[in-house]
Amino acid sequence: MALDDRQLDPRRFNSESWGGPHAGRGPRTGRRGDEDIREDLSEALMHDDYLDASGVEVRVENRDVILSGEVDEVDDKLRAEILAQRTRGVRQVRNGLSVRSRDADGLGPTLGMDVSQA
C-alpha cells in the first residue's frame, strides 16, 4: 500500500519535534570510523574559542583518541580532553598533552610551581 498525504503525520517532519522516542537511533552499520571521529574532534578543537589547539595532534585507533603535543595552560589540556570525550563515537581518551612553560626560569604558567624538577 502506497503512502499518501492523508497517512503522513506532519508532526514527524516538523523541525520542533526532533526529540521523538527514536532520536539518536541509527542504522546497524552506524558505528563511526576513526577518520570520522578524528575530523569531528579536530573541528571541535579548532572552533573552541578558549583553546589554542595549534600544538595539538589527534590520532584515533579503534575509536580510542590519543592526544599529543603541547598546550599553553593546564586548563587547555583538560579542555581538549573533555572535547575528545564529548565527540560522538569515542570509546576512550589518552591525554598525552604537555603544558608549555612560559617563563625562562621553568615556572609553571598558572600556579607558579617549579615544574622543571618534576
Secondary structure as GFF3:
##gff-version 3
##sequence-region A 1 118
A	DSSP	three_ten_helix	5	7	.	.	.	ID=ss1
A	DSSP	three_ten_helix	10	13	.	.	.	ID=ss2
A	DSSP	three_ten_helix	15	17	.	.	.	ID=ss3
A	DSSP	alpha_helix	34	47	.	.	.	ID=ss4
A	DSSP	beta_strand	56	61	.	.	.	ID=ss5
A	DSSP	beta_strand	64	71	.	.	.	ID=ss6
A	DSSP	alpha_helix	74	86	.	.	.	ID=ss7
A	DSSP	beta_strand	92	99	.	.	.	ID=ss8
###
